[in-house]
Amino acid sequence: MGKKRAICILSGGMDSTFNVVLDFKDARVMDISGVEAVDAITKKYLEKGKTIKIRHLSSECKSIMLNAGQFCTYEEDDPKYKIAYDY
């Protein structure tokens, strides 16, 4: 799923709920554009006054997020994978 499509799907319920959970159990954030997409949607939810919880991201992914990192949970079954960088 591309970055723009993911943001369109996620932003559809922006006005209808107060608590938002982004669960990546069956998905991976593969590269920097994915990290930026999660950061962008997190920022939009925060601007709308939503409570956000992000689950099942790798520890590397959590550590490089600018906006979303503080909303990530740390769970036993978090995946272990690396983010692709464009050097």
Secondary structure, DSSP 4 states (H G I P E B T S, - for coil): --HHHHHHHHHTTTTT-SEEEEE-TT----BHHHHHHHHHHHHHHHHTT-EEEEES--HHHHHH-SSSGGGB---TT----PPB---
